[in-house]
Amino acid sequence: MLYFSGRRTLLEVDLVRQEIRETEPLIGADRRPVSATSDGENLRIVTQSLDGAEELLVHSFSFESPAPDEDGTHIAKLSQLMRGGTAKDAYTIPMSIYPY
């Protein structure tokens, strides 16, 4: 299961292994998460501007090394599939196509 934290990080909860892992901050402070999907190797986060603008951005990430760090509490660093910063290179979905 994936959950967003107030620190703009994503928490992965593994109920079978009873583990919780956390990413580094993934989205800017000016955006709020709408949804996240993961296929085990890639992560896509849909965000909306805090001002409620009627467009959503999709940020794509890849797990470079999915093993947890030394103390087992953080997911290993994510590297972006797109070049540059997440907000600049994210692609946009109009609300009329993808309402939340």
C-alpha positions in Angstrom: 0.0 0.0 0.0 1.2 3.5 -0.8 0.5 6.6 1.4 1.5 10.2 1.2 3.0 11.9 4.2 2.9 15.6 5.2 6.6 15.7 4.3 5.8 15.2 0.6 7.2 11.7 0.8 5.6 8.4 -0.2 5.3 5.6 2.4 5.1 2.0 1.3 3.5 -0.3 3.8 4.2 -4.0 3.4 1.7 -5.8 5.6 3.1 -9.3 4.9 6.7 -8.4 5.9 5.5 -5.8 8.4 7.8 -3.1 7.0 7.4 0.6 6.3 9.7 2.3 3.8 9.8 6.0 2.8 11.0 7.9 -0.2 12.8 11.2 -0.3 10.5 14.2 -0.9 9.0 13.8 -4.3 6.8 16.8 -5.0 7.2 20.5 -4.5 5.6 22.4 -1.6 3.4 24.2 -4.0 1.6 21.0 -5.1 -0.7 18.4 -3.5 -0.8 14.7 -4.3 -3.9 13.4 -6.0 -2.9 9.8 -6.6 0.1 7.5 -7.0 0.6 4.2 -8.8 3.5 1.8 -8.8 4.3 -1.3 -10.8 7.2 -2.3 -8.6 9.8 -0.6 -10.9 8.2 2.7 -11.8 6.2 5.2 -9.8 3.8 7.8 -11.2 2.4 10.6 -9.0 -0.4 12.8 -10.1 -0.4 16.3 -8.4 -2.5 19.4 -8.5 -1.4 23.0 -7.7 -2.4 24.1 -4.2 -4.3 27.1 -5.7 -6.7 24.5 -7.3 -5.8 25.1 -10.9 -7.7 22.9 -13.3 -4.8 20.8 -14.5 -3.0 17.8 -13.1 0.7 17.0 -13.5 2.0 13.4 -13.8 5.5 12.9 -12.3 7.3 9.7 -13.4 10.1 8.1 -11.4 12.0 4.9 -11.6 13.4 2.9 -8.7 17.1 2.9 -9.5 17.8 0.4 -6.7 14.7 -0.8 -4.9 16.5 -2.2 -1.9 16.0 -0.4 1.4 18.8 1.6 2.9 21.1 0.4 5.7 18.6 0.8 8.5 15.7 -0.5 6.3 13.5 2.5 6.8 13.9 4.4 3.5 13.4 3.2 -0.1 16.6 3.6 -2.0 16.9 6.8 -4.1 14.5 7.3 -7.0 15.9 8.6 -10.3 13.6 10.4 -12.6 12.7 8.9 -15.9 12.4 12.5 -17.3 15.3 14.9 -17.5 15.4 18.0 -15.1 13.0 18.8 -12.3 9.7 17.1 -11.8 7.5 20.1 -12.2 9.2 21.3 -15.4 9.2 17.9 -17.1 5.9 16.5 -15.8 3.2 16.1 -18.4 -0.2 17.7 -18.0 -3.6 16.1 -17.9 -6.6 18.5 -18.2 -9.2 18.0 -15.6 -11.9 17.3 -18.2 -10.0 14.2 -19.2 -8.9 13.0 -15.8 -11.2 14.3 -13.1 -10.3 13.4 -9.5 
